[in-house]
Amino acid sequence: MAGNSIGTIFRLTTFGESHGSAIGGVIDGVPSGAEINIEKIQQQLDRRRPGQSKITTQRKESDTVQILSGIFENKSTGMPIGFIIQNSDAKSSDYDHLKDTFRPSHADFTYQEKYGHRDHRGGGRSSARETACRVVAGAIAQQILASVGIEIWAYVSSVGEIDCDKPYQELQSTMVDQNIIRCPDQGAANRMIARIEEVRKAGDTVGGTITCVVHSIPAGLGEPVFDKLHADLSKAVMSINAVKGFELGSGFEGSRMLGSEHNDIIDQTKKTTTNHSGGIQGGISNGMDIYFRAAFKPVATLMRDQPSITDAGTQTVVKGKGRHDPCVVPRAVPILESMTAITILDHYLRNKATKVT
């Protein structure tokens, strides 16, 4: 299997399956001497872990990270950072009925076609459990970026048809974790939570969107051709389970505007009076806030029966049972922050390598 790594200088490689003994990873390219707070890594993992509220899966995992190498006395040594997270509540028997059955909109069929063999227990490598490894790397990246003044935060901006209508400039990052849905607008959050509970009781699922913001990023990060900053951000975000869309700055709404309306005029301070570009022009950051939105589909596993086929091609019914999220977006907030941090730090380090000082 290829494609288990992301990044050029700051590079993460992950391993493990949902129902294996552990998941983990190796992080290359961390500069030596960086202050690394293990508790802050664990705090991000706690935001992602299952079983944290009534609107998430009830699988109970502590998601306690064990650092194996690369950090000594709370500082990076410059060596690869190796880590593992034990799986302690994997109930593989819950998936026995899926051994020969393809679940609708899951990776079961495509994995079988590609590899000729698959781990039916929770989806194996395709499970969102793997994203805990990304959060470890992302939490480290966020700490390094914070040391140079770059802040990354994300929040739930919609659930189904319910939107947080306020722009991010009117919201506060400190309010994101004040409710279980992780929307800093409490009124919208209450409506979102009620919608998820309604959907869960019906045995169904619902999708949503997350908005991510990068503050105080310097101009000059990114490459002008294939490694455009927004292209790499899009790839990182689209690699997250259930993501179906990526929209930078004005996004699709910008297609409805005239050029005279959409252009970001540069003032004498080298800032732009508007930011329809979302902080990136020509694939390179321009010093304004980077902001984008990611769309997450409804979870494919329903708590109701669905028609499907077996691997032999015969018709069958997939029974609706197990422990699953009715909506992924609350737990996906730290994952989105992490993939953003991994990408931004990688380009930050790449940019430092392009200049003679």
C-alpha positions as CSV (number, residue, x, y, z in Angstrom):
1,M,0.0,0.0,0.0
2,A,1.4,3.4,-1.0
3,G,0.3,6.8,0.1
4,N,0.9,6.6,3.9
5,S,2.9,9.7,4.1
6,I,2.3,13.5,3.7
7,G,4.7,16.4,3.6
8,T,8.1,17.2,2.1
9,I,10.3,18.5,5.0
10,F,7.8,18.1,7.8
11,R,6.7,14.6,6.9
12,L,4.2,12.3,8.7
13,T,3.9,8.5,8.0
14,T,1.2,6.6,9.7
15,F,0.5,2.9,10.3
16,G,-2.2,0.7,11.9
17,E,-5.8,-0.3,11.5
18,S,-9.0,0.4,13.5
19,H,-9.1,-3.0,15.1
20,G,-5.4,-3.8,15.3
21,S,-3.4,-3.6,18.6
22,A,-2.3,0.0,18.0
23,I,-2.0,2.8,15.5
24,G,1.0,5.1,15.3
25,G,3.3,7.1,13.2
26,V,6.8,8.6,12.5
27,I,7.3,12.4,12.1
28,D,10.4,13.5,10.2
29,G,11.8,17.0,9.8
30,V,11.0,18.5,13.2
31,P,13.8,21.1,13.9
32,S,15.8,20.4,17.0
33,G,15.2,22.4,20.1
34,A,11.5,23.1,19.5
35,E,9.5,23.2,22.7
36,I,7.0,20.4,22.6
37,N,4.3,20.1,25.3
38,I,3.0,16.5,25.5
39,E,-0.1,17.6,27.4
40,K,-1.1,19.9,24.5
41,I,-0.8,17.0,22.1
42,Q,-3.1,15.0,24.4
43,Q,-5.6,17.8,24.7
44,Q,-6.0,17.8,20.9
45,L,-6.4,14.0,20.9
46,D,-9.0,14.3,23.6
47,R,-11.0,16.7,21.3
48,R,-10.9,14.0,18.6
49,R,-11.4,10.9,20.7
50,P,-14.7,8.9,20.5
51,G,-17.2,8.7,23.4
52,Q,-16.8,12.4,24.4
53,S,-20.5,13.4,24.2
54,K,-24.0,12.3,23.5
55,I,-23.7,13.2,19.8
56,T,-20.6,11.1,19.1
57,T,-19.9,7.4,18.8
58,Q,-19.8,5.6,22.2
59,R,-16.6,3.7,21.5
60,K,-14.4,4.3,24.6
61,E,-10.8,5.0,23.7
62,S,-8.5,7.0,25.9
63,D,-6.4,7.8,22.8
64,T,-3.3,8.2,25.1
65,V,-0.3,8.9,23.0
66,Q,3.1,7.2,23.9
67,I,6.1,9.1,22.5
68,L,8.8,6.6,21.6
69,S,11.6,8.9,20.3
70,G,12.5,12.3,19.1
71,I,11.5,14.3,22.2
72,F,13.7,14.7,25.3
73,E,13.0,17.0,28.3
74,N,10.1,18.6,26.4
75,K,12.3,19.5,23.4
76,S,12.6,18.0,20.0
77,T,16.0,16.4,19.4
78,G,15.9,16.6,15.6
79,M,15.5,12.9,15.3
80,P,12.4,11.2,14.0
81,I,9.5,11.4,16.4
82,G,7.9,8.0,16.8
83,F,4.6,7.4,18.6
84,I,1.9,4.9,19.2
85,I,-1.7,5.0,20.4
86,Q,-3.1,1.7,21.8
87,N,-6.5,0.4,20.7
88,S,-8.3,-0.7,23.8
89,D,-12.0,-0.8,23.0
90,A,-12.1,-2.5,19.6
91,K,-15.2,-4.8,19.6
92,S,-14.4,-6.8,16.4
93,S,-17.3,-9.1,16.9
94,D,-19.6,-6.2,16.1
95,Y,-18.4,-6.5,12.5
96,D,-18.8,-10.3,12.0
97,H,-21.9,-9.8,10.0
98,L,-20.0,-7.7,7.5
99,K,-17.3,-10.3,6.7
100,D,-18.7,-11.1,3.3
101,T,-20.9,-8.0,2.8
102,F,-20.2,-4.6,1.2
103,R,-21.5,-1.7,3.2
104,P,-23.1,1.1,1.0
105,S,-20.8,4.1,0.5
106,H,-18.0,2.5,2.5
107,A,-14.5,1.5,1.1
108,D,-15.4,-2.2,1.4
109,F,-16.0,-2.8,-2.3
110,T,-13.1,-0.6,-3.5
111,Y,-10.6,-2.2,-1.1
112,Q,-11.7,-5.7,-2.2
113,E,-11.3,-4.7,-5.8
114,K,-7.9,-3.1,-5.3
115,Y,-6.2,-5.6,-2.9
116,G,-8.2,-8.8,-3.3
117,H,-8.5,-9.0,0.5
118,R,-9.7,-6.6,3.2
119,D,-10.1,-6.2,6.9
120,H,-13.8,-6.0,7.5
121,R,-13.4,-5.0,11.2
122,G,-14.3,-1.4,11.3
123,G,-12.9,-0.7,7.8
124,G,-9.3,-1.5,8.7
125,R,-7.0,1.2,7.3
126,S,-9.9,3.2,5.8
127,S,-11.3,3.8,9.3
128,A,-11.3,7.4,10.7
129,R,-9.4,5.9,13.6
130,E,-6.2,6.5,11.6
131,T,-6.8,10.3,11.9
132,A,-5.7,10.2,15.6
133,C,-2.1,9.9,14.2
134,R,-2.6,13.0,12.2
135,V,-3.7,14.9,15.3
136,V,-0.5,14.0,17.0
137,A,1.6,15.4,14.2
138,G,-0.7,18.4,13.8
139,A,-0.5,19.2,17.5
140,I,3.3,19.3,17.3
141,A,3.1,21.4,14.1
142,Q,0.7,23.8,15.8
143,Q,3.0,24.3,18.7
144,I,6.0,25.1,16.4
145,L,3.9,27.5,14.3
146,A,2.6,29.2,17.5
147,S,6.2,29.9,18.5
148,V,6.5,32.1,15.3
149,G,3.1,33.7,15.8
150,I,1.0,31.6,13.5
151,E,-2.4,30.6,14.9
152,I,-4.8,28.0,13.4
153,W,-8.3,27.3,14.6
154,A,-11.4,25.7,13.1
155,Y,-15.1,25.5,14.0
156,V,-18.3,23.8,12.9
157,S,-20.1,26.3,10.5
158,S,-23.0,24.1,9.5
159,V,-24.9,20.9,10.2
160,G,-27.2,19.8,7.5
161,E,-29.3,22.8,6.5
162,I,-28.5,24.7,9.7
163,D,-25.8,27.4,9.2
164,C,-23.7,29.6,11.5
165,D,-24.3,32.8,9.5
166,K,-21.7,34.9,11.2
167,P,-18.4,35.4,9.4
168,Y,-15.3,34.1,11.2
169,Q,-14.2,37.7,12.0
170,E,-17.2,38.1,14.3
171,L,-16.4,34.8,16.2
172,Q,-13.9,33.9,18.9
173,S,-11.7,30.9,18.8
174,T,-12.0,30.6,22.6
175,M,-15.7,29.9,22.3
176,V,-15.3,26.9,20.0
177,D,-15.1,24.3,22.8
178,Q,-17.8,25.9,24.9
179,N,-20.4,23.4,23.5
180,I,-20.3,19.8,22.3
181,I,-20.8,20.7,18.6
182,R,-17.8,23.1,18.5
183,C,-19.7,26.1,17.0
184,P,-18.7,29.4,18.6
185,D,-22.2,30.9,17.9
186,Q,-24.2,29.4,20.8
187,G,-27.6,30.0,19.2
188,A,-26.6,28.1,16.0
189,A,-24.9,25.5,18.1
190,N,-28.1,24.7,20.0
191,R,-30.0,24.2,16.7
192,M,-27.2,22.0,15.3
193,I,-27.2,19.8,18.4
194,A,-31.0,19.4,18.3
195,R,-30.8,18.4,14.6
196,I,-28.1,15.8,15.3
197,E,-30.2,14.3,18.2
198,E,-33.2,14.2,15.9
199,V,-31.3,12.4,13.2
200,R,-29.7,10.0,15.6
201,K,-33.0,8.9,17.1
202,A,-34.3,8.2,13.5
203,G,-31.3,5.9,12.9
204,D,-29.9,8.2,10.3
205,T,-26.9,10.5,9.9
206,V,-26.2,14.1,8.7
207,G,-23.3,16.0,7.2
208,G,-21.9,19.5,7.7
209,T,-19.1,21.9,7.1
210,I,-16.1,23.1,9.1
211,T,-14.4,26.5,8.6
212,C,-10.7,26.8,9.3
213,V,-8.7,30.0,9.7
214,V,-4.9,30.7,9.7
215,H,-4.0,34.0,11.4
216,S,-0.7,35.9,11.1
217,I,0.8,33.8,8.3
218,P,3.7,35.6,6.5
219,A,3.6,36.3,2.8
220,G,5.7,34.0,0.6
221,L,4.7,30.4,1.6
222,G,3.8,28.1,-1.2
223,E,5.1,27.3,-4.6
224,P,3.8,28.7,-7.9
225,V,3.1,25.5,-10.0
226,F,2.2,22.0,-8.7
227,D,2.8,22.7,-5.0
228,K,0.6,25.7,-4.7
229,L,-0.2,26.3,-1.0
230,H,-4.0,26.0,-1.6
231,A,-3.5,22.8,-3.7
232,D,-1.5,21.2,-0.9
233,L,-4.1,22.3,1.6
234,S,-6.8,20.9,-0.5
235,K,-5.1,17.6,-0.8
236,A,-4.5,17.4,2.9
237,V,-8.1,18.3,3.7
238,M,-9.6,16.0,1.1
239,S,-7.6,13.1,2.5
240,I,-9.7,13.3,5.7
241,N,-12.4,10.7,5.9
242,A,-15.9,11.9,4.7
243,V,-14.6,15.2,3.2
244,K,-16.4,15.9,-0.1
245,G,-15.5,19.5,-0.8
246,F,-12.9,22.2,-0.3
247,E,-13.7,25.9,-0.7
248,L,-11.0,28.6,-0.3
249,G,-11.9,32.2,0.3
250,S,-14.9,33.3,-1.8
251,G,-15.0,29.7,-3.2
252,F,-17.9,28.9,-5.4
253,E,-19.7,32.1,-4.5
254,G,-16.8,34.0,-6.2
255,S,-17.9,32.5,-9.5
256,R,-21.0,34.7,-9.3
257,M,-19.0,37.9,-8.9
258,L,-17.4,40.3,-11.5
259,G,-13.7,40.7,-11.5
260,S,-14.1,44.3,-10.4
261,E,-16.0,43.0,-7.3
262,H,-13.7,40.1,-6.6
263,N,-10.2,41.7,-6.9
264,D,-8.4,42.2,-3.6
265,I,-6.9,45.7,-3.8
266,I,-3.5,46.2,-2.2
267,D,-3.0,49.2,0.0
268,Q,0.1,51.1,1.1
269,T,0.7,48.7,4.0
270,K,0.9,45.8,1.5
271,K,-2.4,44.4,2.9
272,T,-5.5,43.9,0.8
273,T,-8.7,45.8,1.5
274,T,-10.8,42.7,0.9
275,N,-9.8,39.0,1.1
276,H,-11.8,37.1,-1.5
277,S,-8.6,35.2,-2.3
278,G,-8.6,33.6,1.1
279,G,-5.0,34.7,1.8
280,I,-3.4,32.9,-1.2
281,Q,-2.6,34.3,-4.7
282,G,-0.7,32.5,-7.4
283,G,-0.3,29.5,-5.0
284,I,1.6,31.7,-2.5
285,S,0.4,33.2,0.8
286,N,0.0,37.0,0.7
287,G,0.0,37.7,4.4
288,M,-3.7,38.0,4.9
289,D,-5.7,35.4,6.8
290,I,-6.1,32.1,5.1
291,Y,-9.6,30.8,5.5
292,F,-11.4,27.9,3.9
293,R,-14.4,25.6,4.4
294,A,-14.5,21.8,4.2
295,A,-17.7,19.8,3.5
296,F,-18.3,16.5,5.2
297,K,-20.8,13.9,3.9
298,P,-23.3,12.1,6.2
299,V,-21.8,9.1,7.9
300,A,-22.3,6.0,5.7
301,T,-23.2,3.7,8.5
302,L,-26.9,4.0,9.5
303,M,-28.7,2.5,12.4
304,R,-31.3,1.0,10.0
305,D,-31.2,-1.8,7.5
306,Q,-29.8,-1.1,4.0
307,P,-29.8,-3.3,0.8
308,S,-26.4,-4.3,-0.6
309,I,-24.6,-7.3,-2.0
310,T,-22.1,-9.9,-0.8
311,D,-18.6,-10.4,-2.3
312,A,-20.2,-13.2,-4.3
313,G,-22.6,-10.7,-5.9
314,T,-25.8,-12.0,-4.2
315,Q,-28.3,-9.6,-2.7
316,T,-28.3,-9.1,1.0
317,V,-29.3,-6.7,3.8
318,V,-26.8,-4.8,5.9
319,K,-28.0,-4.7,9.5
320,G,-27.9,-1.3,11.2
321,K,-25.9,-1.8,14.4
322,G,-22.6,-0.9,16.1
323,R,-21.2,2.3,17.5
324,H,-21.0,5.2,15.1
325,D,-21.2,9.0,14.9
326,P,-24.5,10.4,13.7
327,C,-22.4,13.4,12.5
328,V,-18.6,13.6,12.1
329,V,-18.0,17.3,12.2
330,P,-17.7,17.9,16.0
331,R,-14.8,15.4,16.2
332,A,-13.3,16.5,12.9
333,V,-12.5,20.0,14.0
334,P,-9.1,19.0,15.5
335,I,-8.4,16.8,12.5
336,L,-8.9,19.7,10.1
337,E,-6.7,22.0,12.3
338,S,-4.0,19.3,12.3
339,M,-4.0,18.7,8.5
340,T,-3.8,22.5,8.1
341,A,-0.9,22.8,10.6
342,I,1.0,19.9,8.9
343,T,0.7,21.6,5.5
344,I,1.5,25.2,6.7
345,L,4.5,24.1,8.8
346,D,5.9,22.0,5.9
347,H,5.7,25.0,3.6
348,Y,7.1,27.3,6.3
349,L,10.2,25.0,6.5
350,R,10.4,24.7,2.7
351,N,10.3,28.5,2.4
352,K,13.2,28.9,4.9
353,A,15.2,26.5,2.8
354,T,14.8,28.6,-0.4
355,K,16.5,31.7,0.9
356,V,20.2,32.6,1.6
357,T,20.4,34.4,4.9
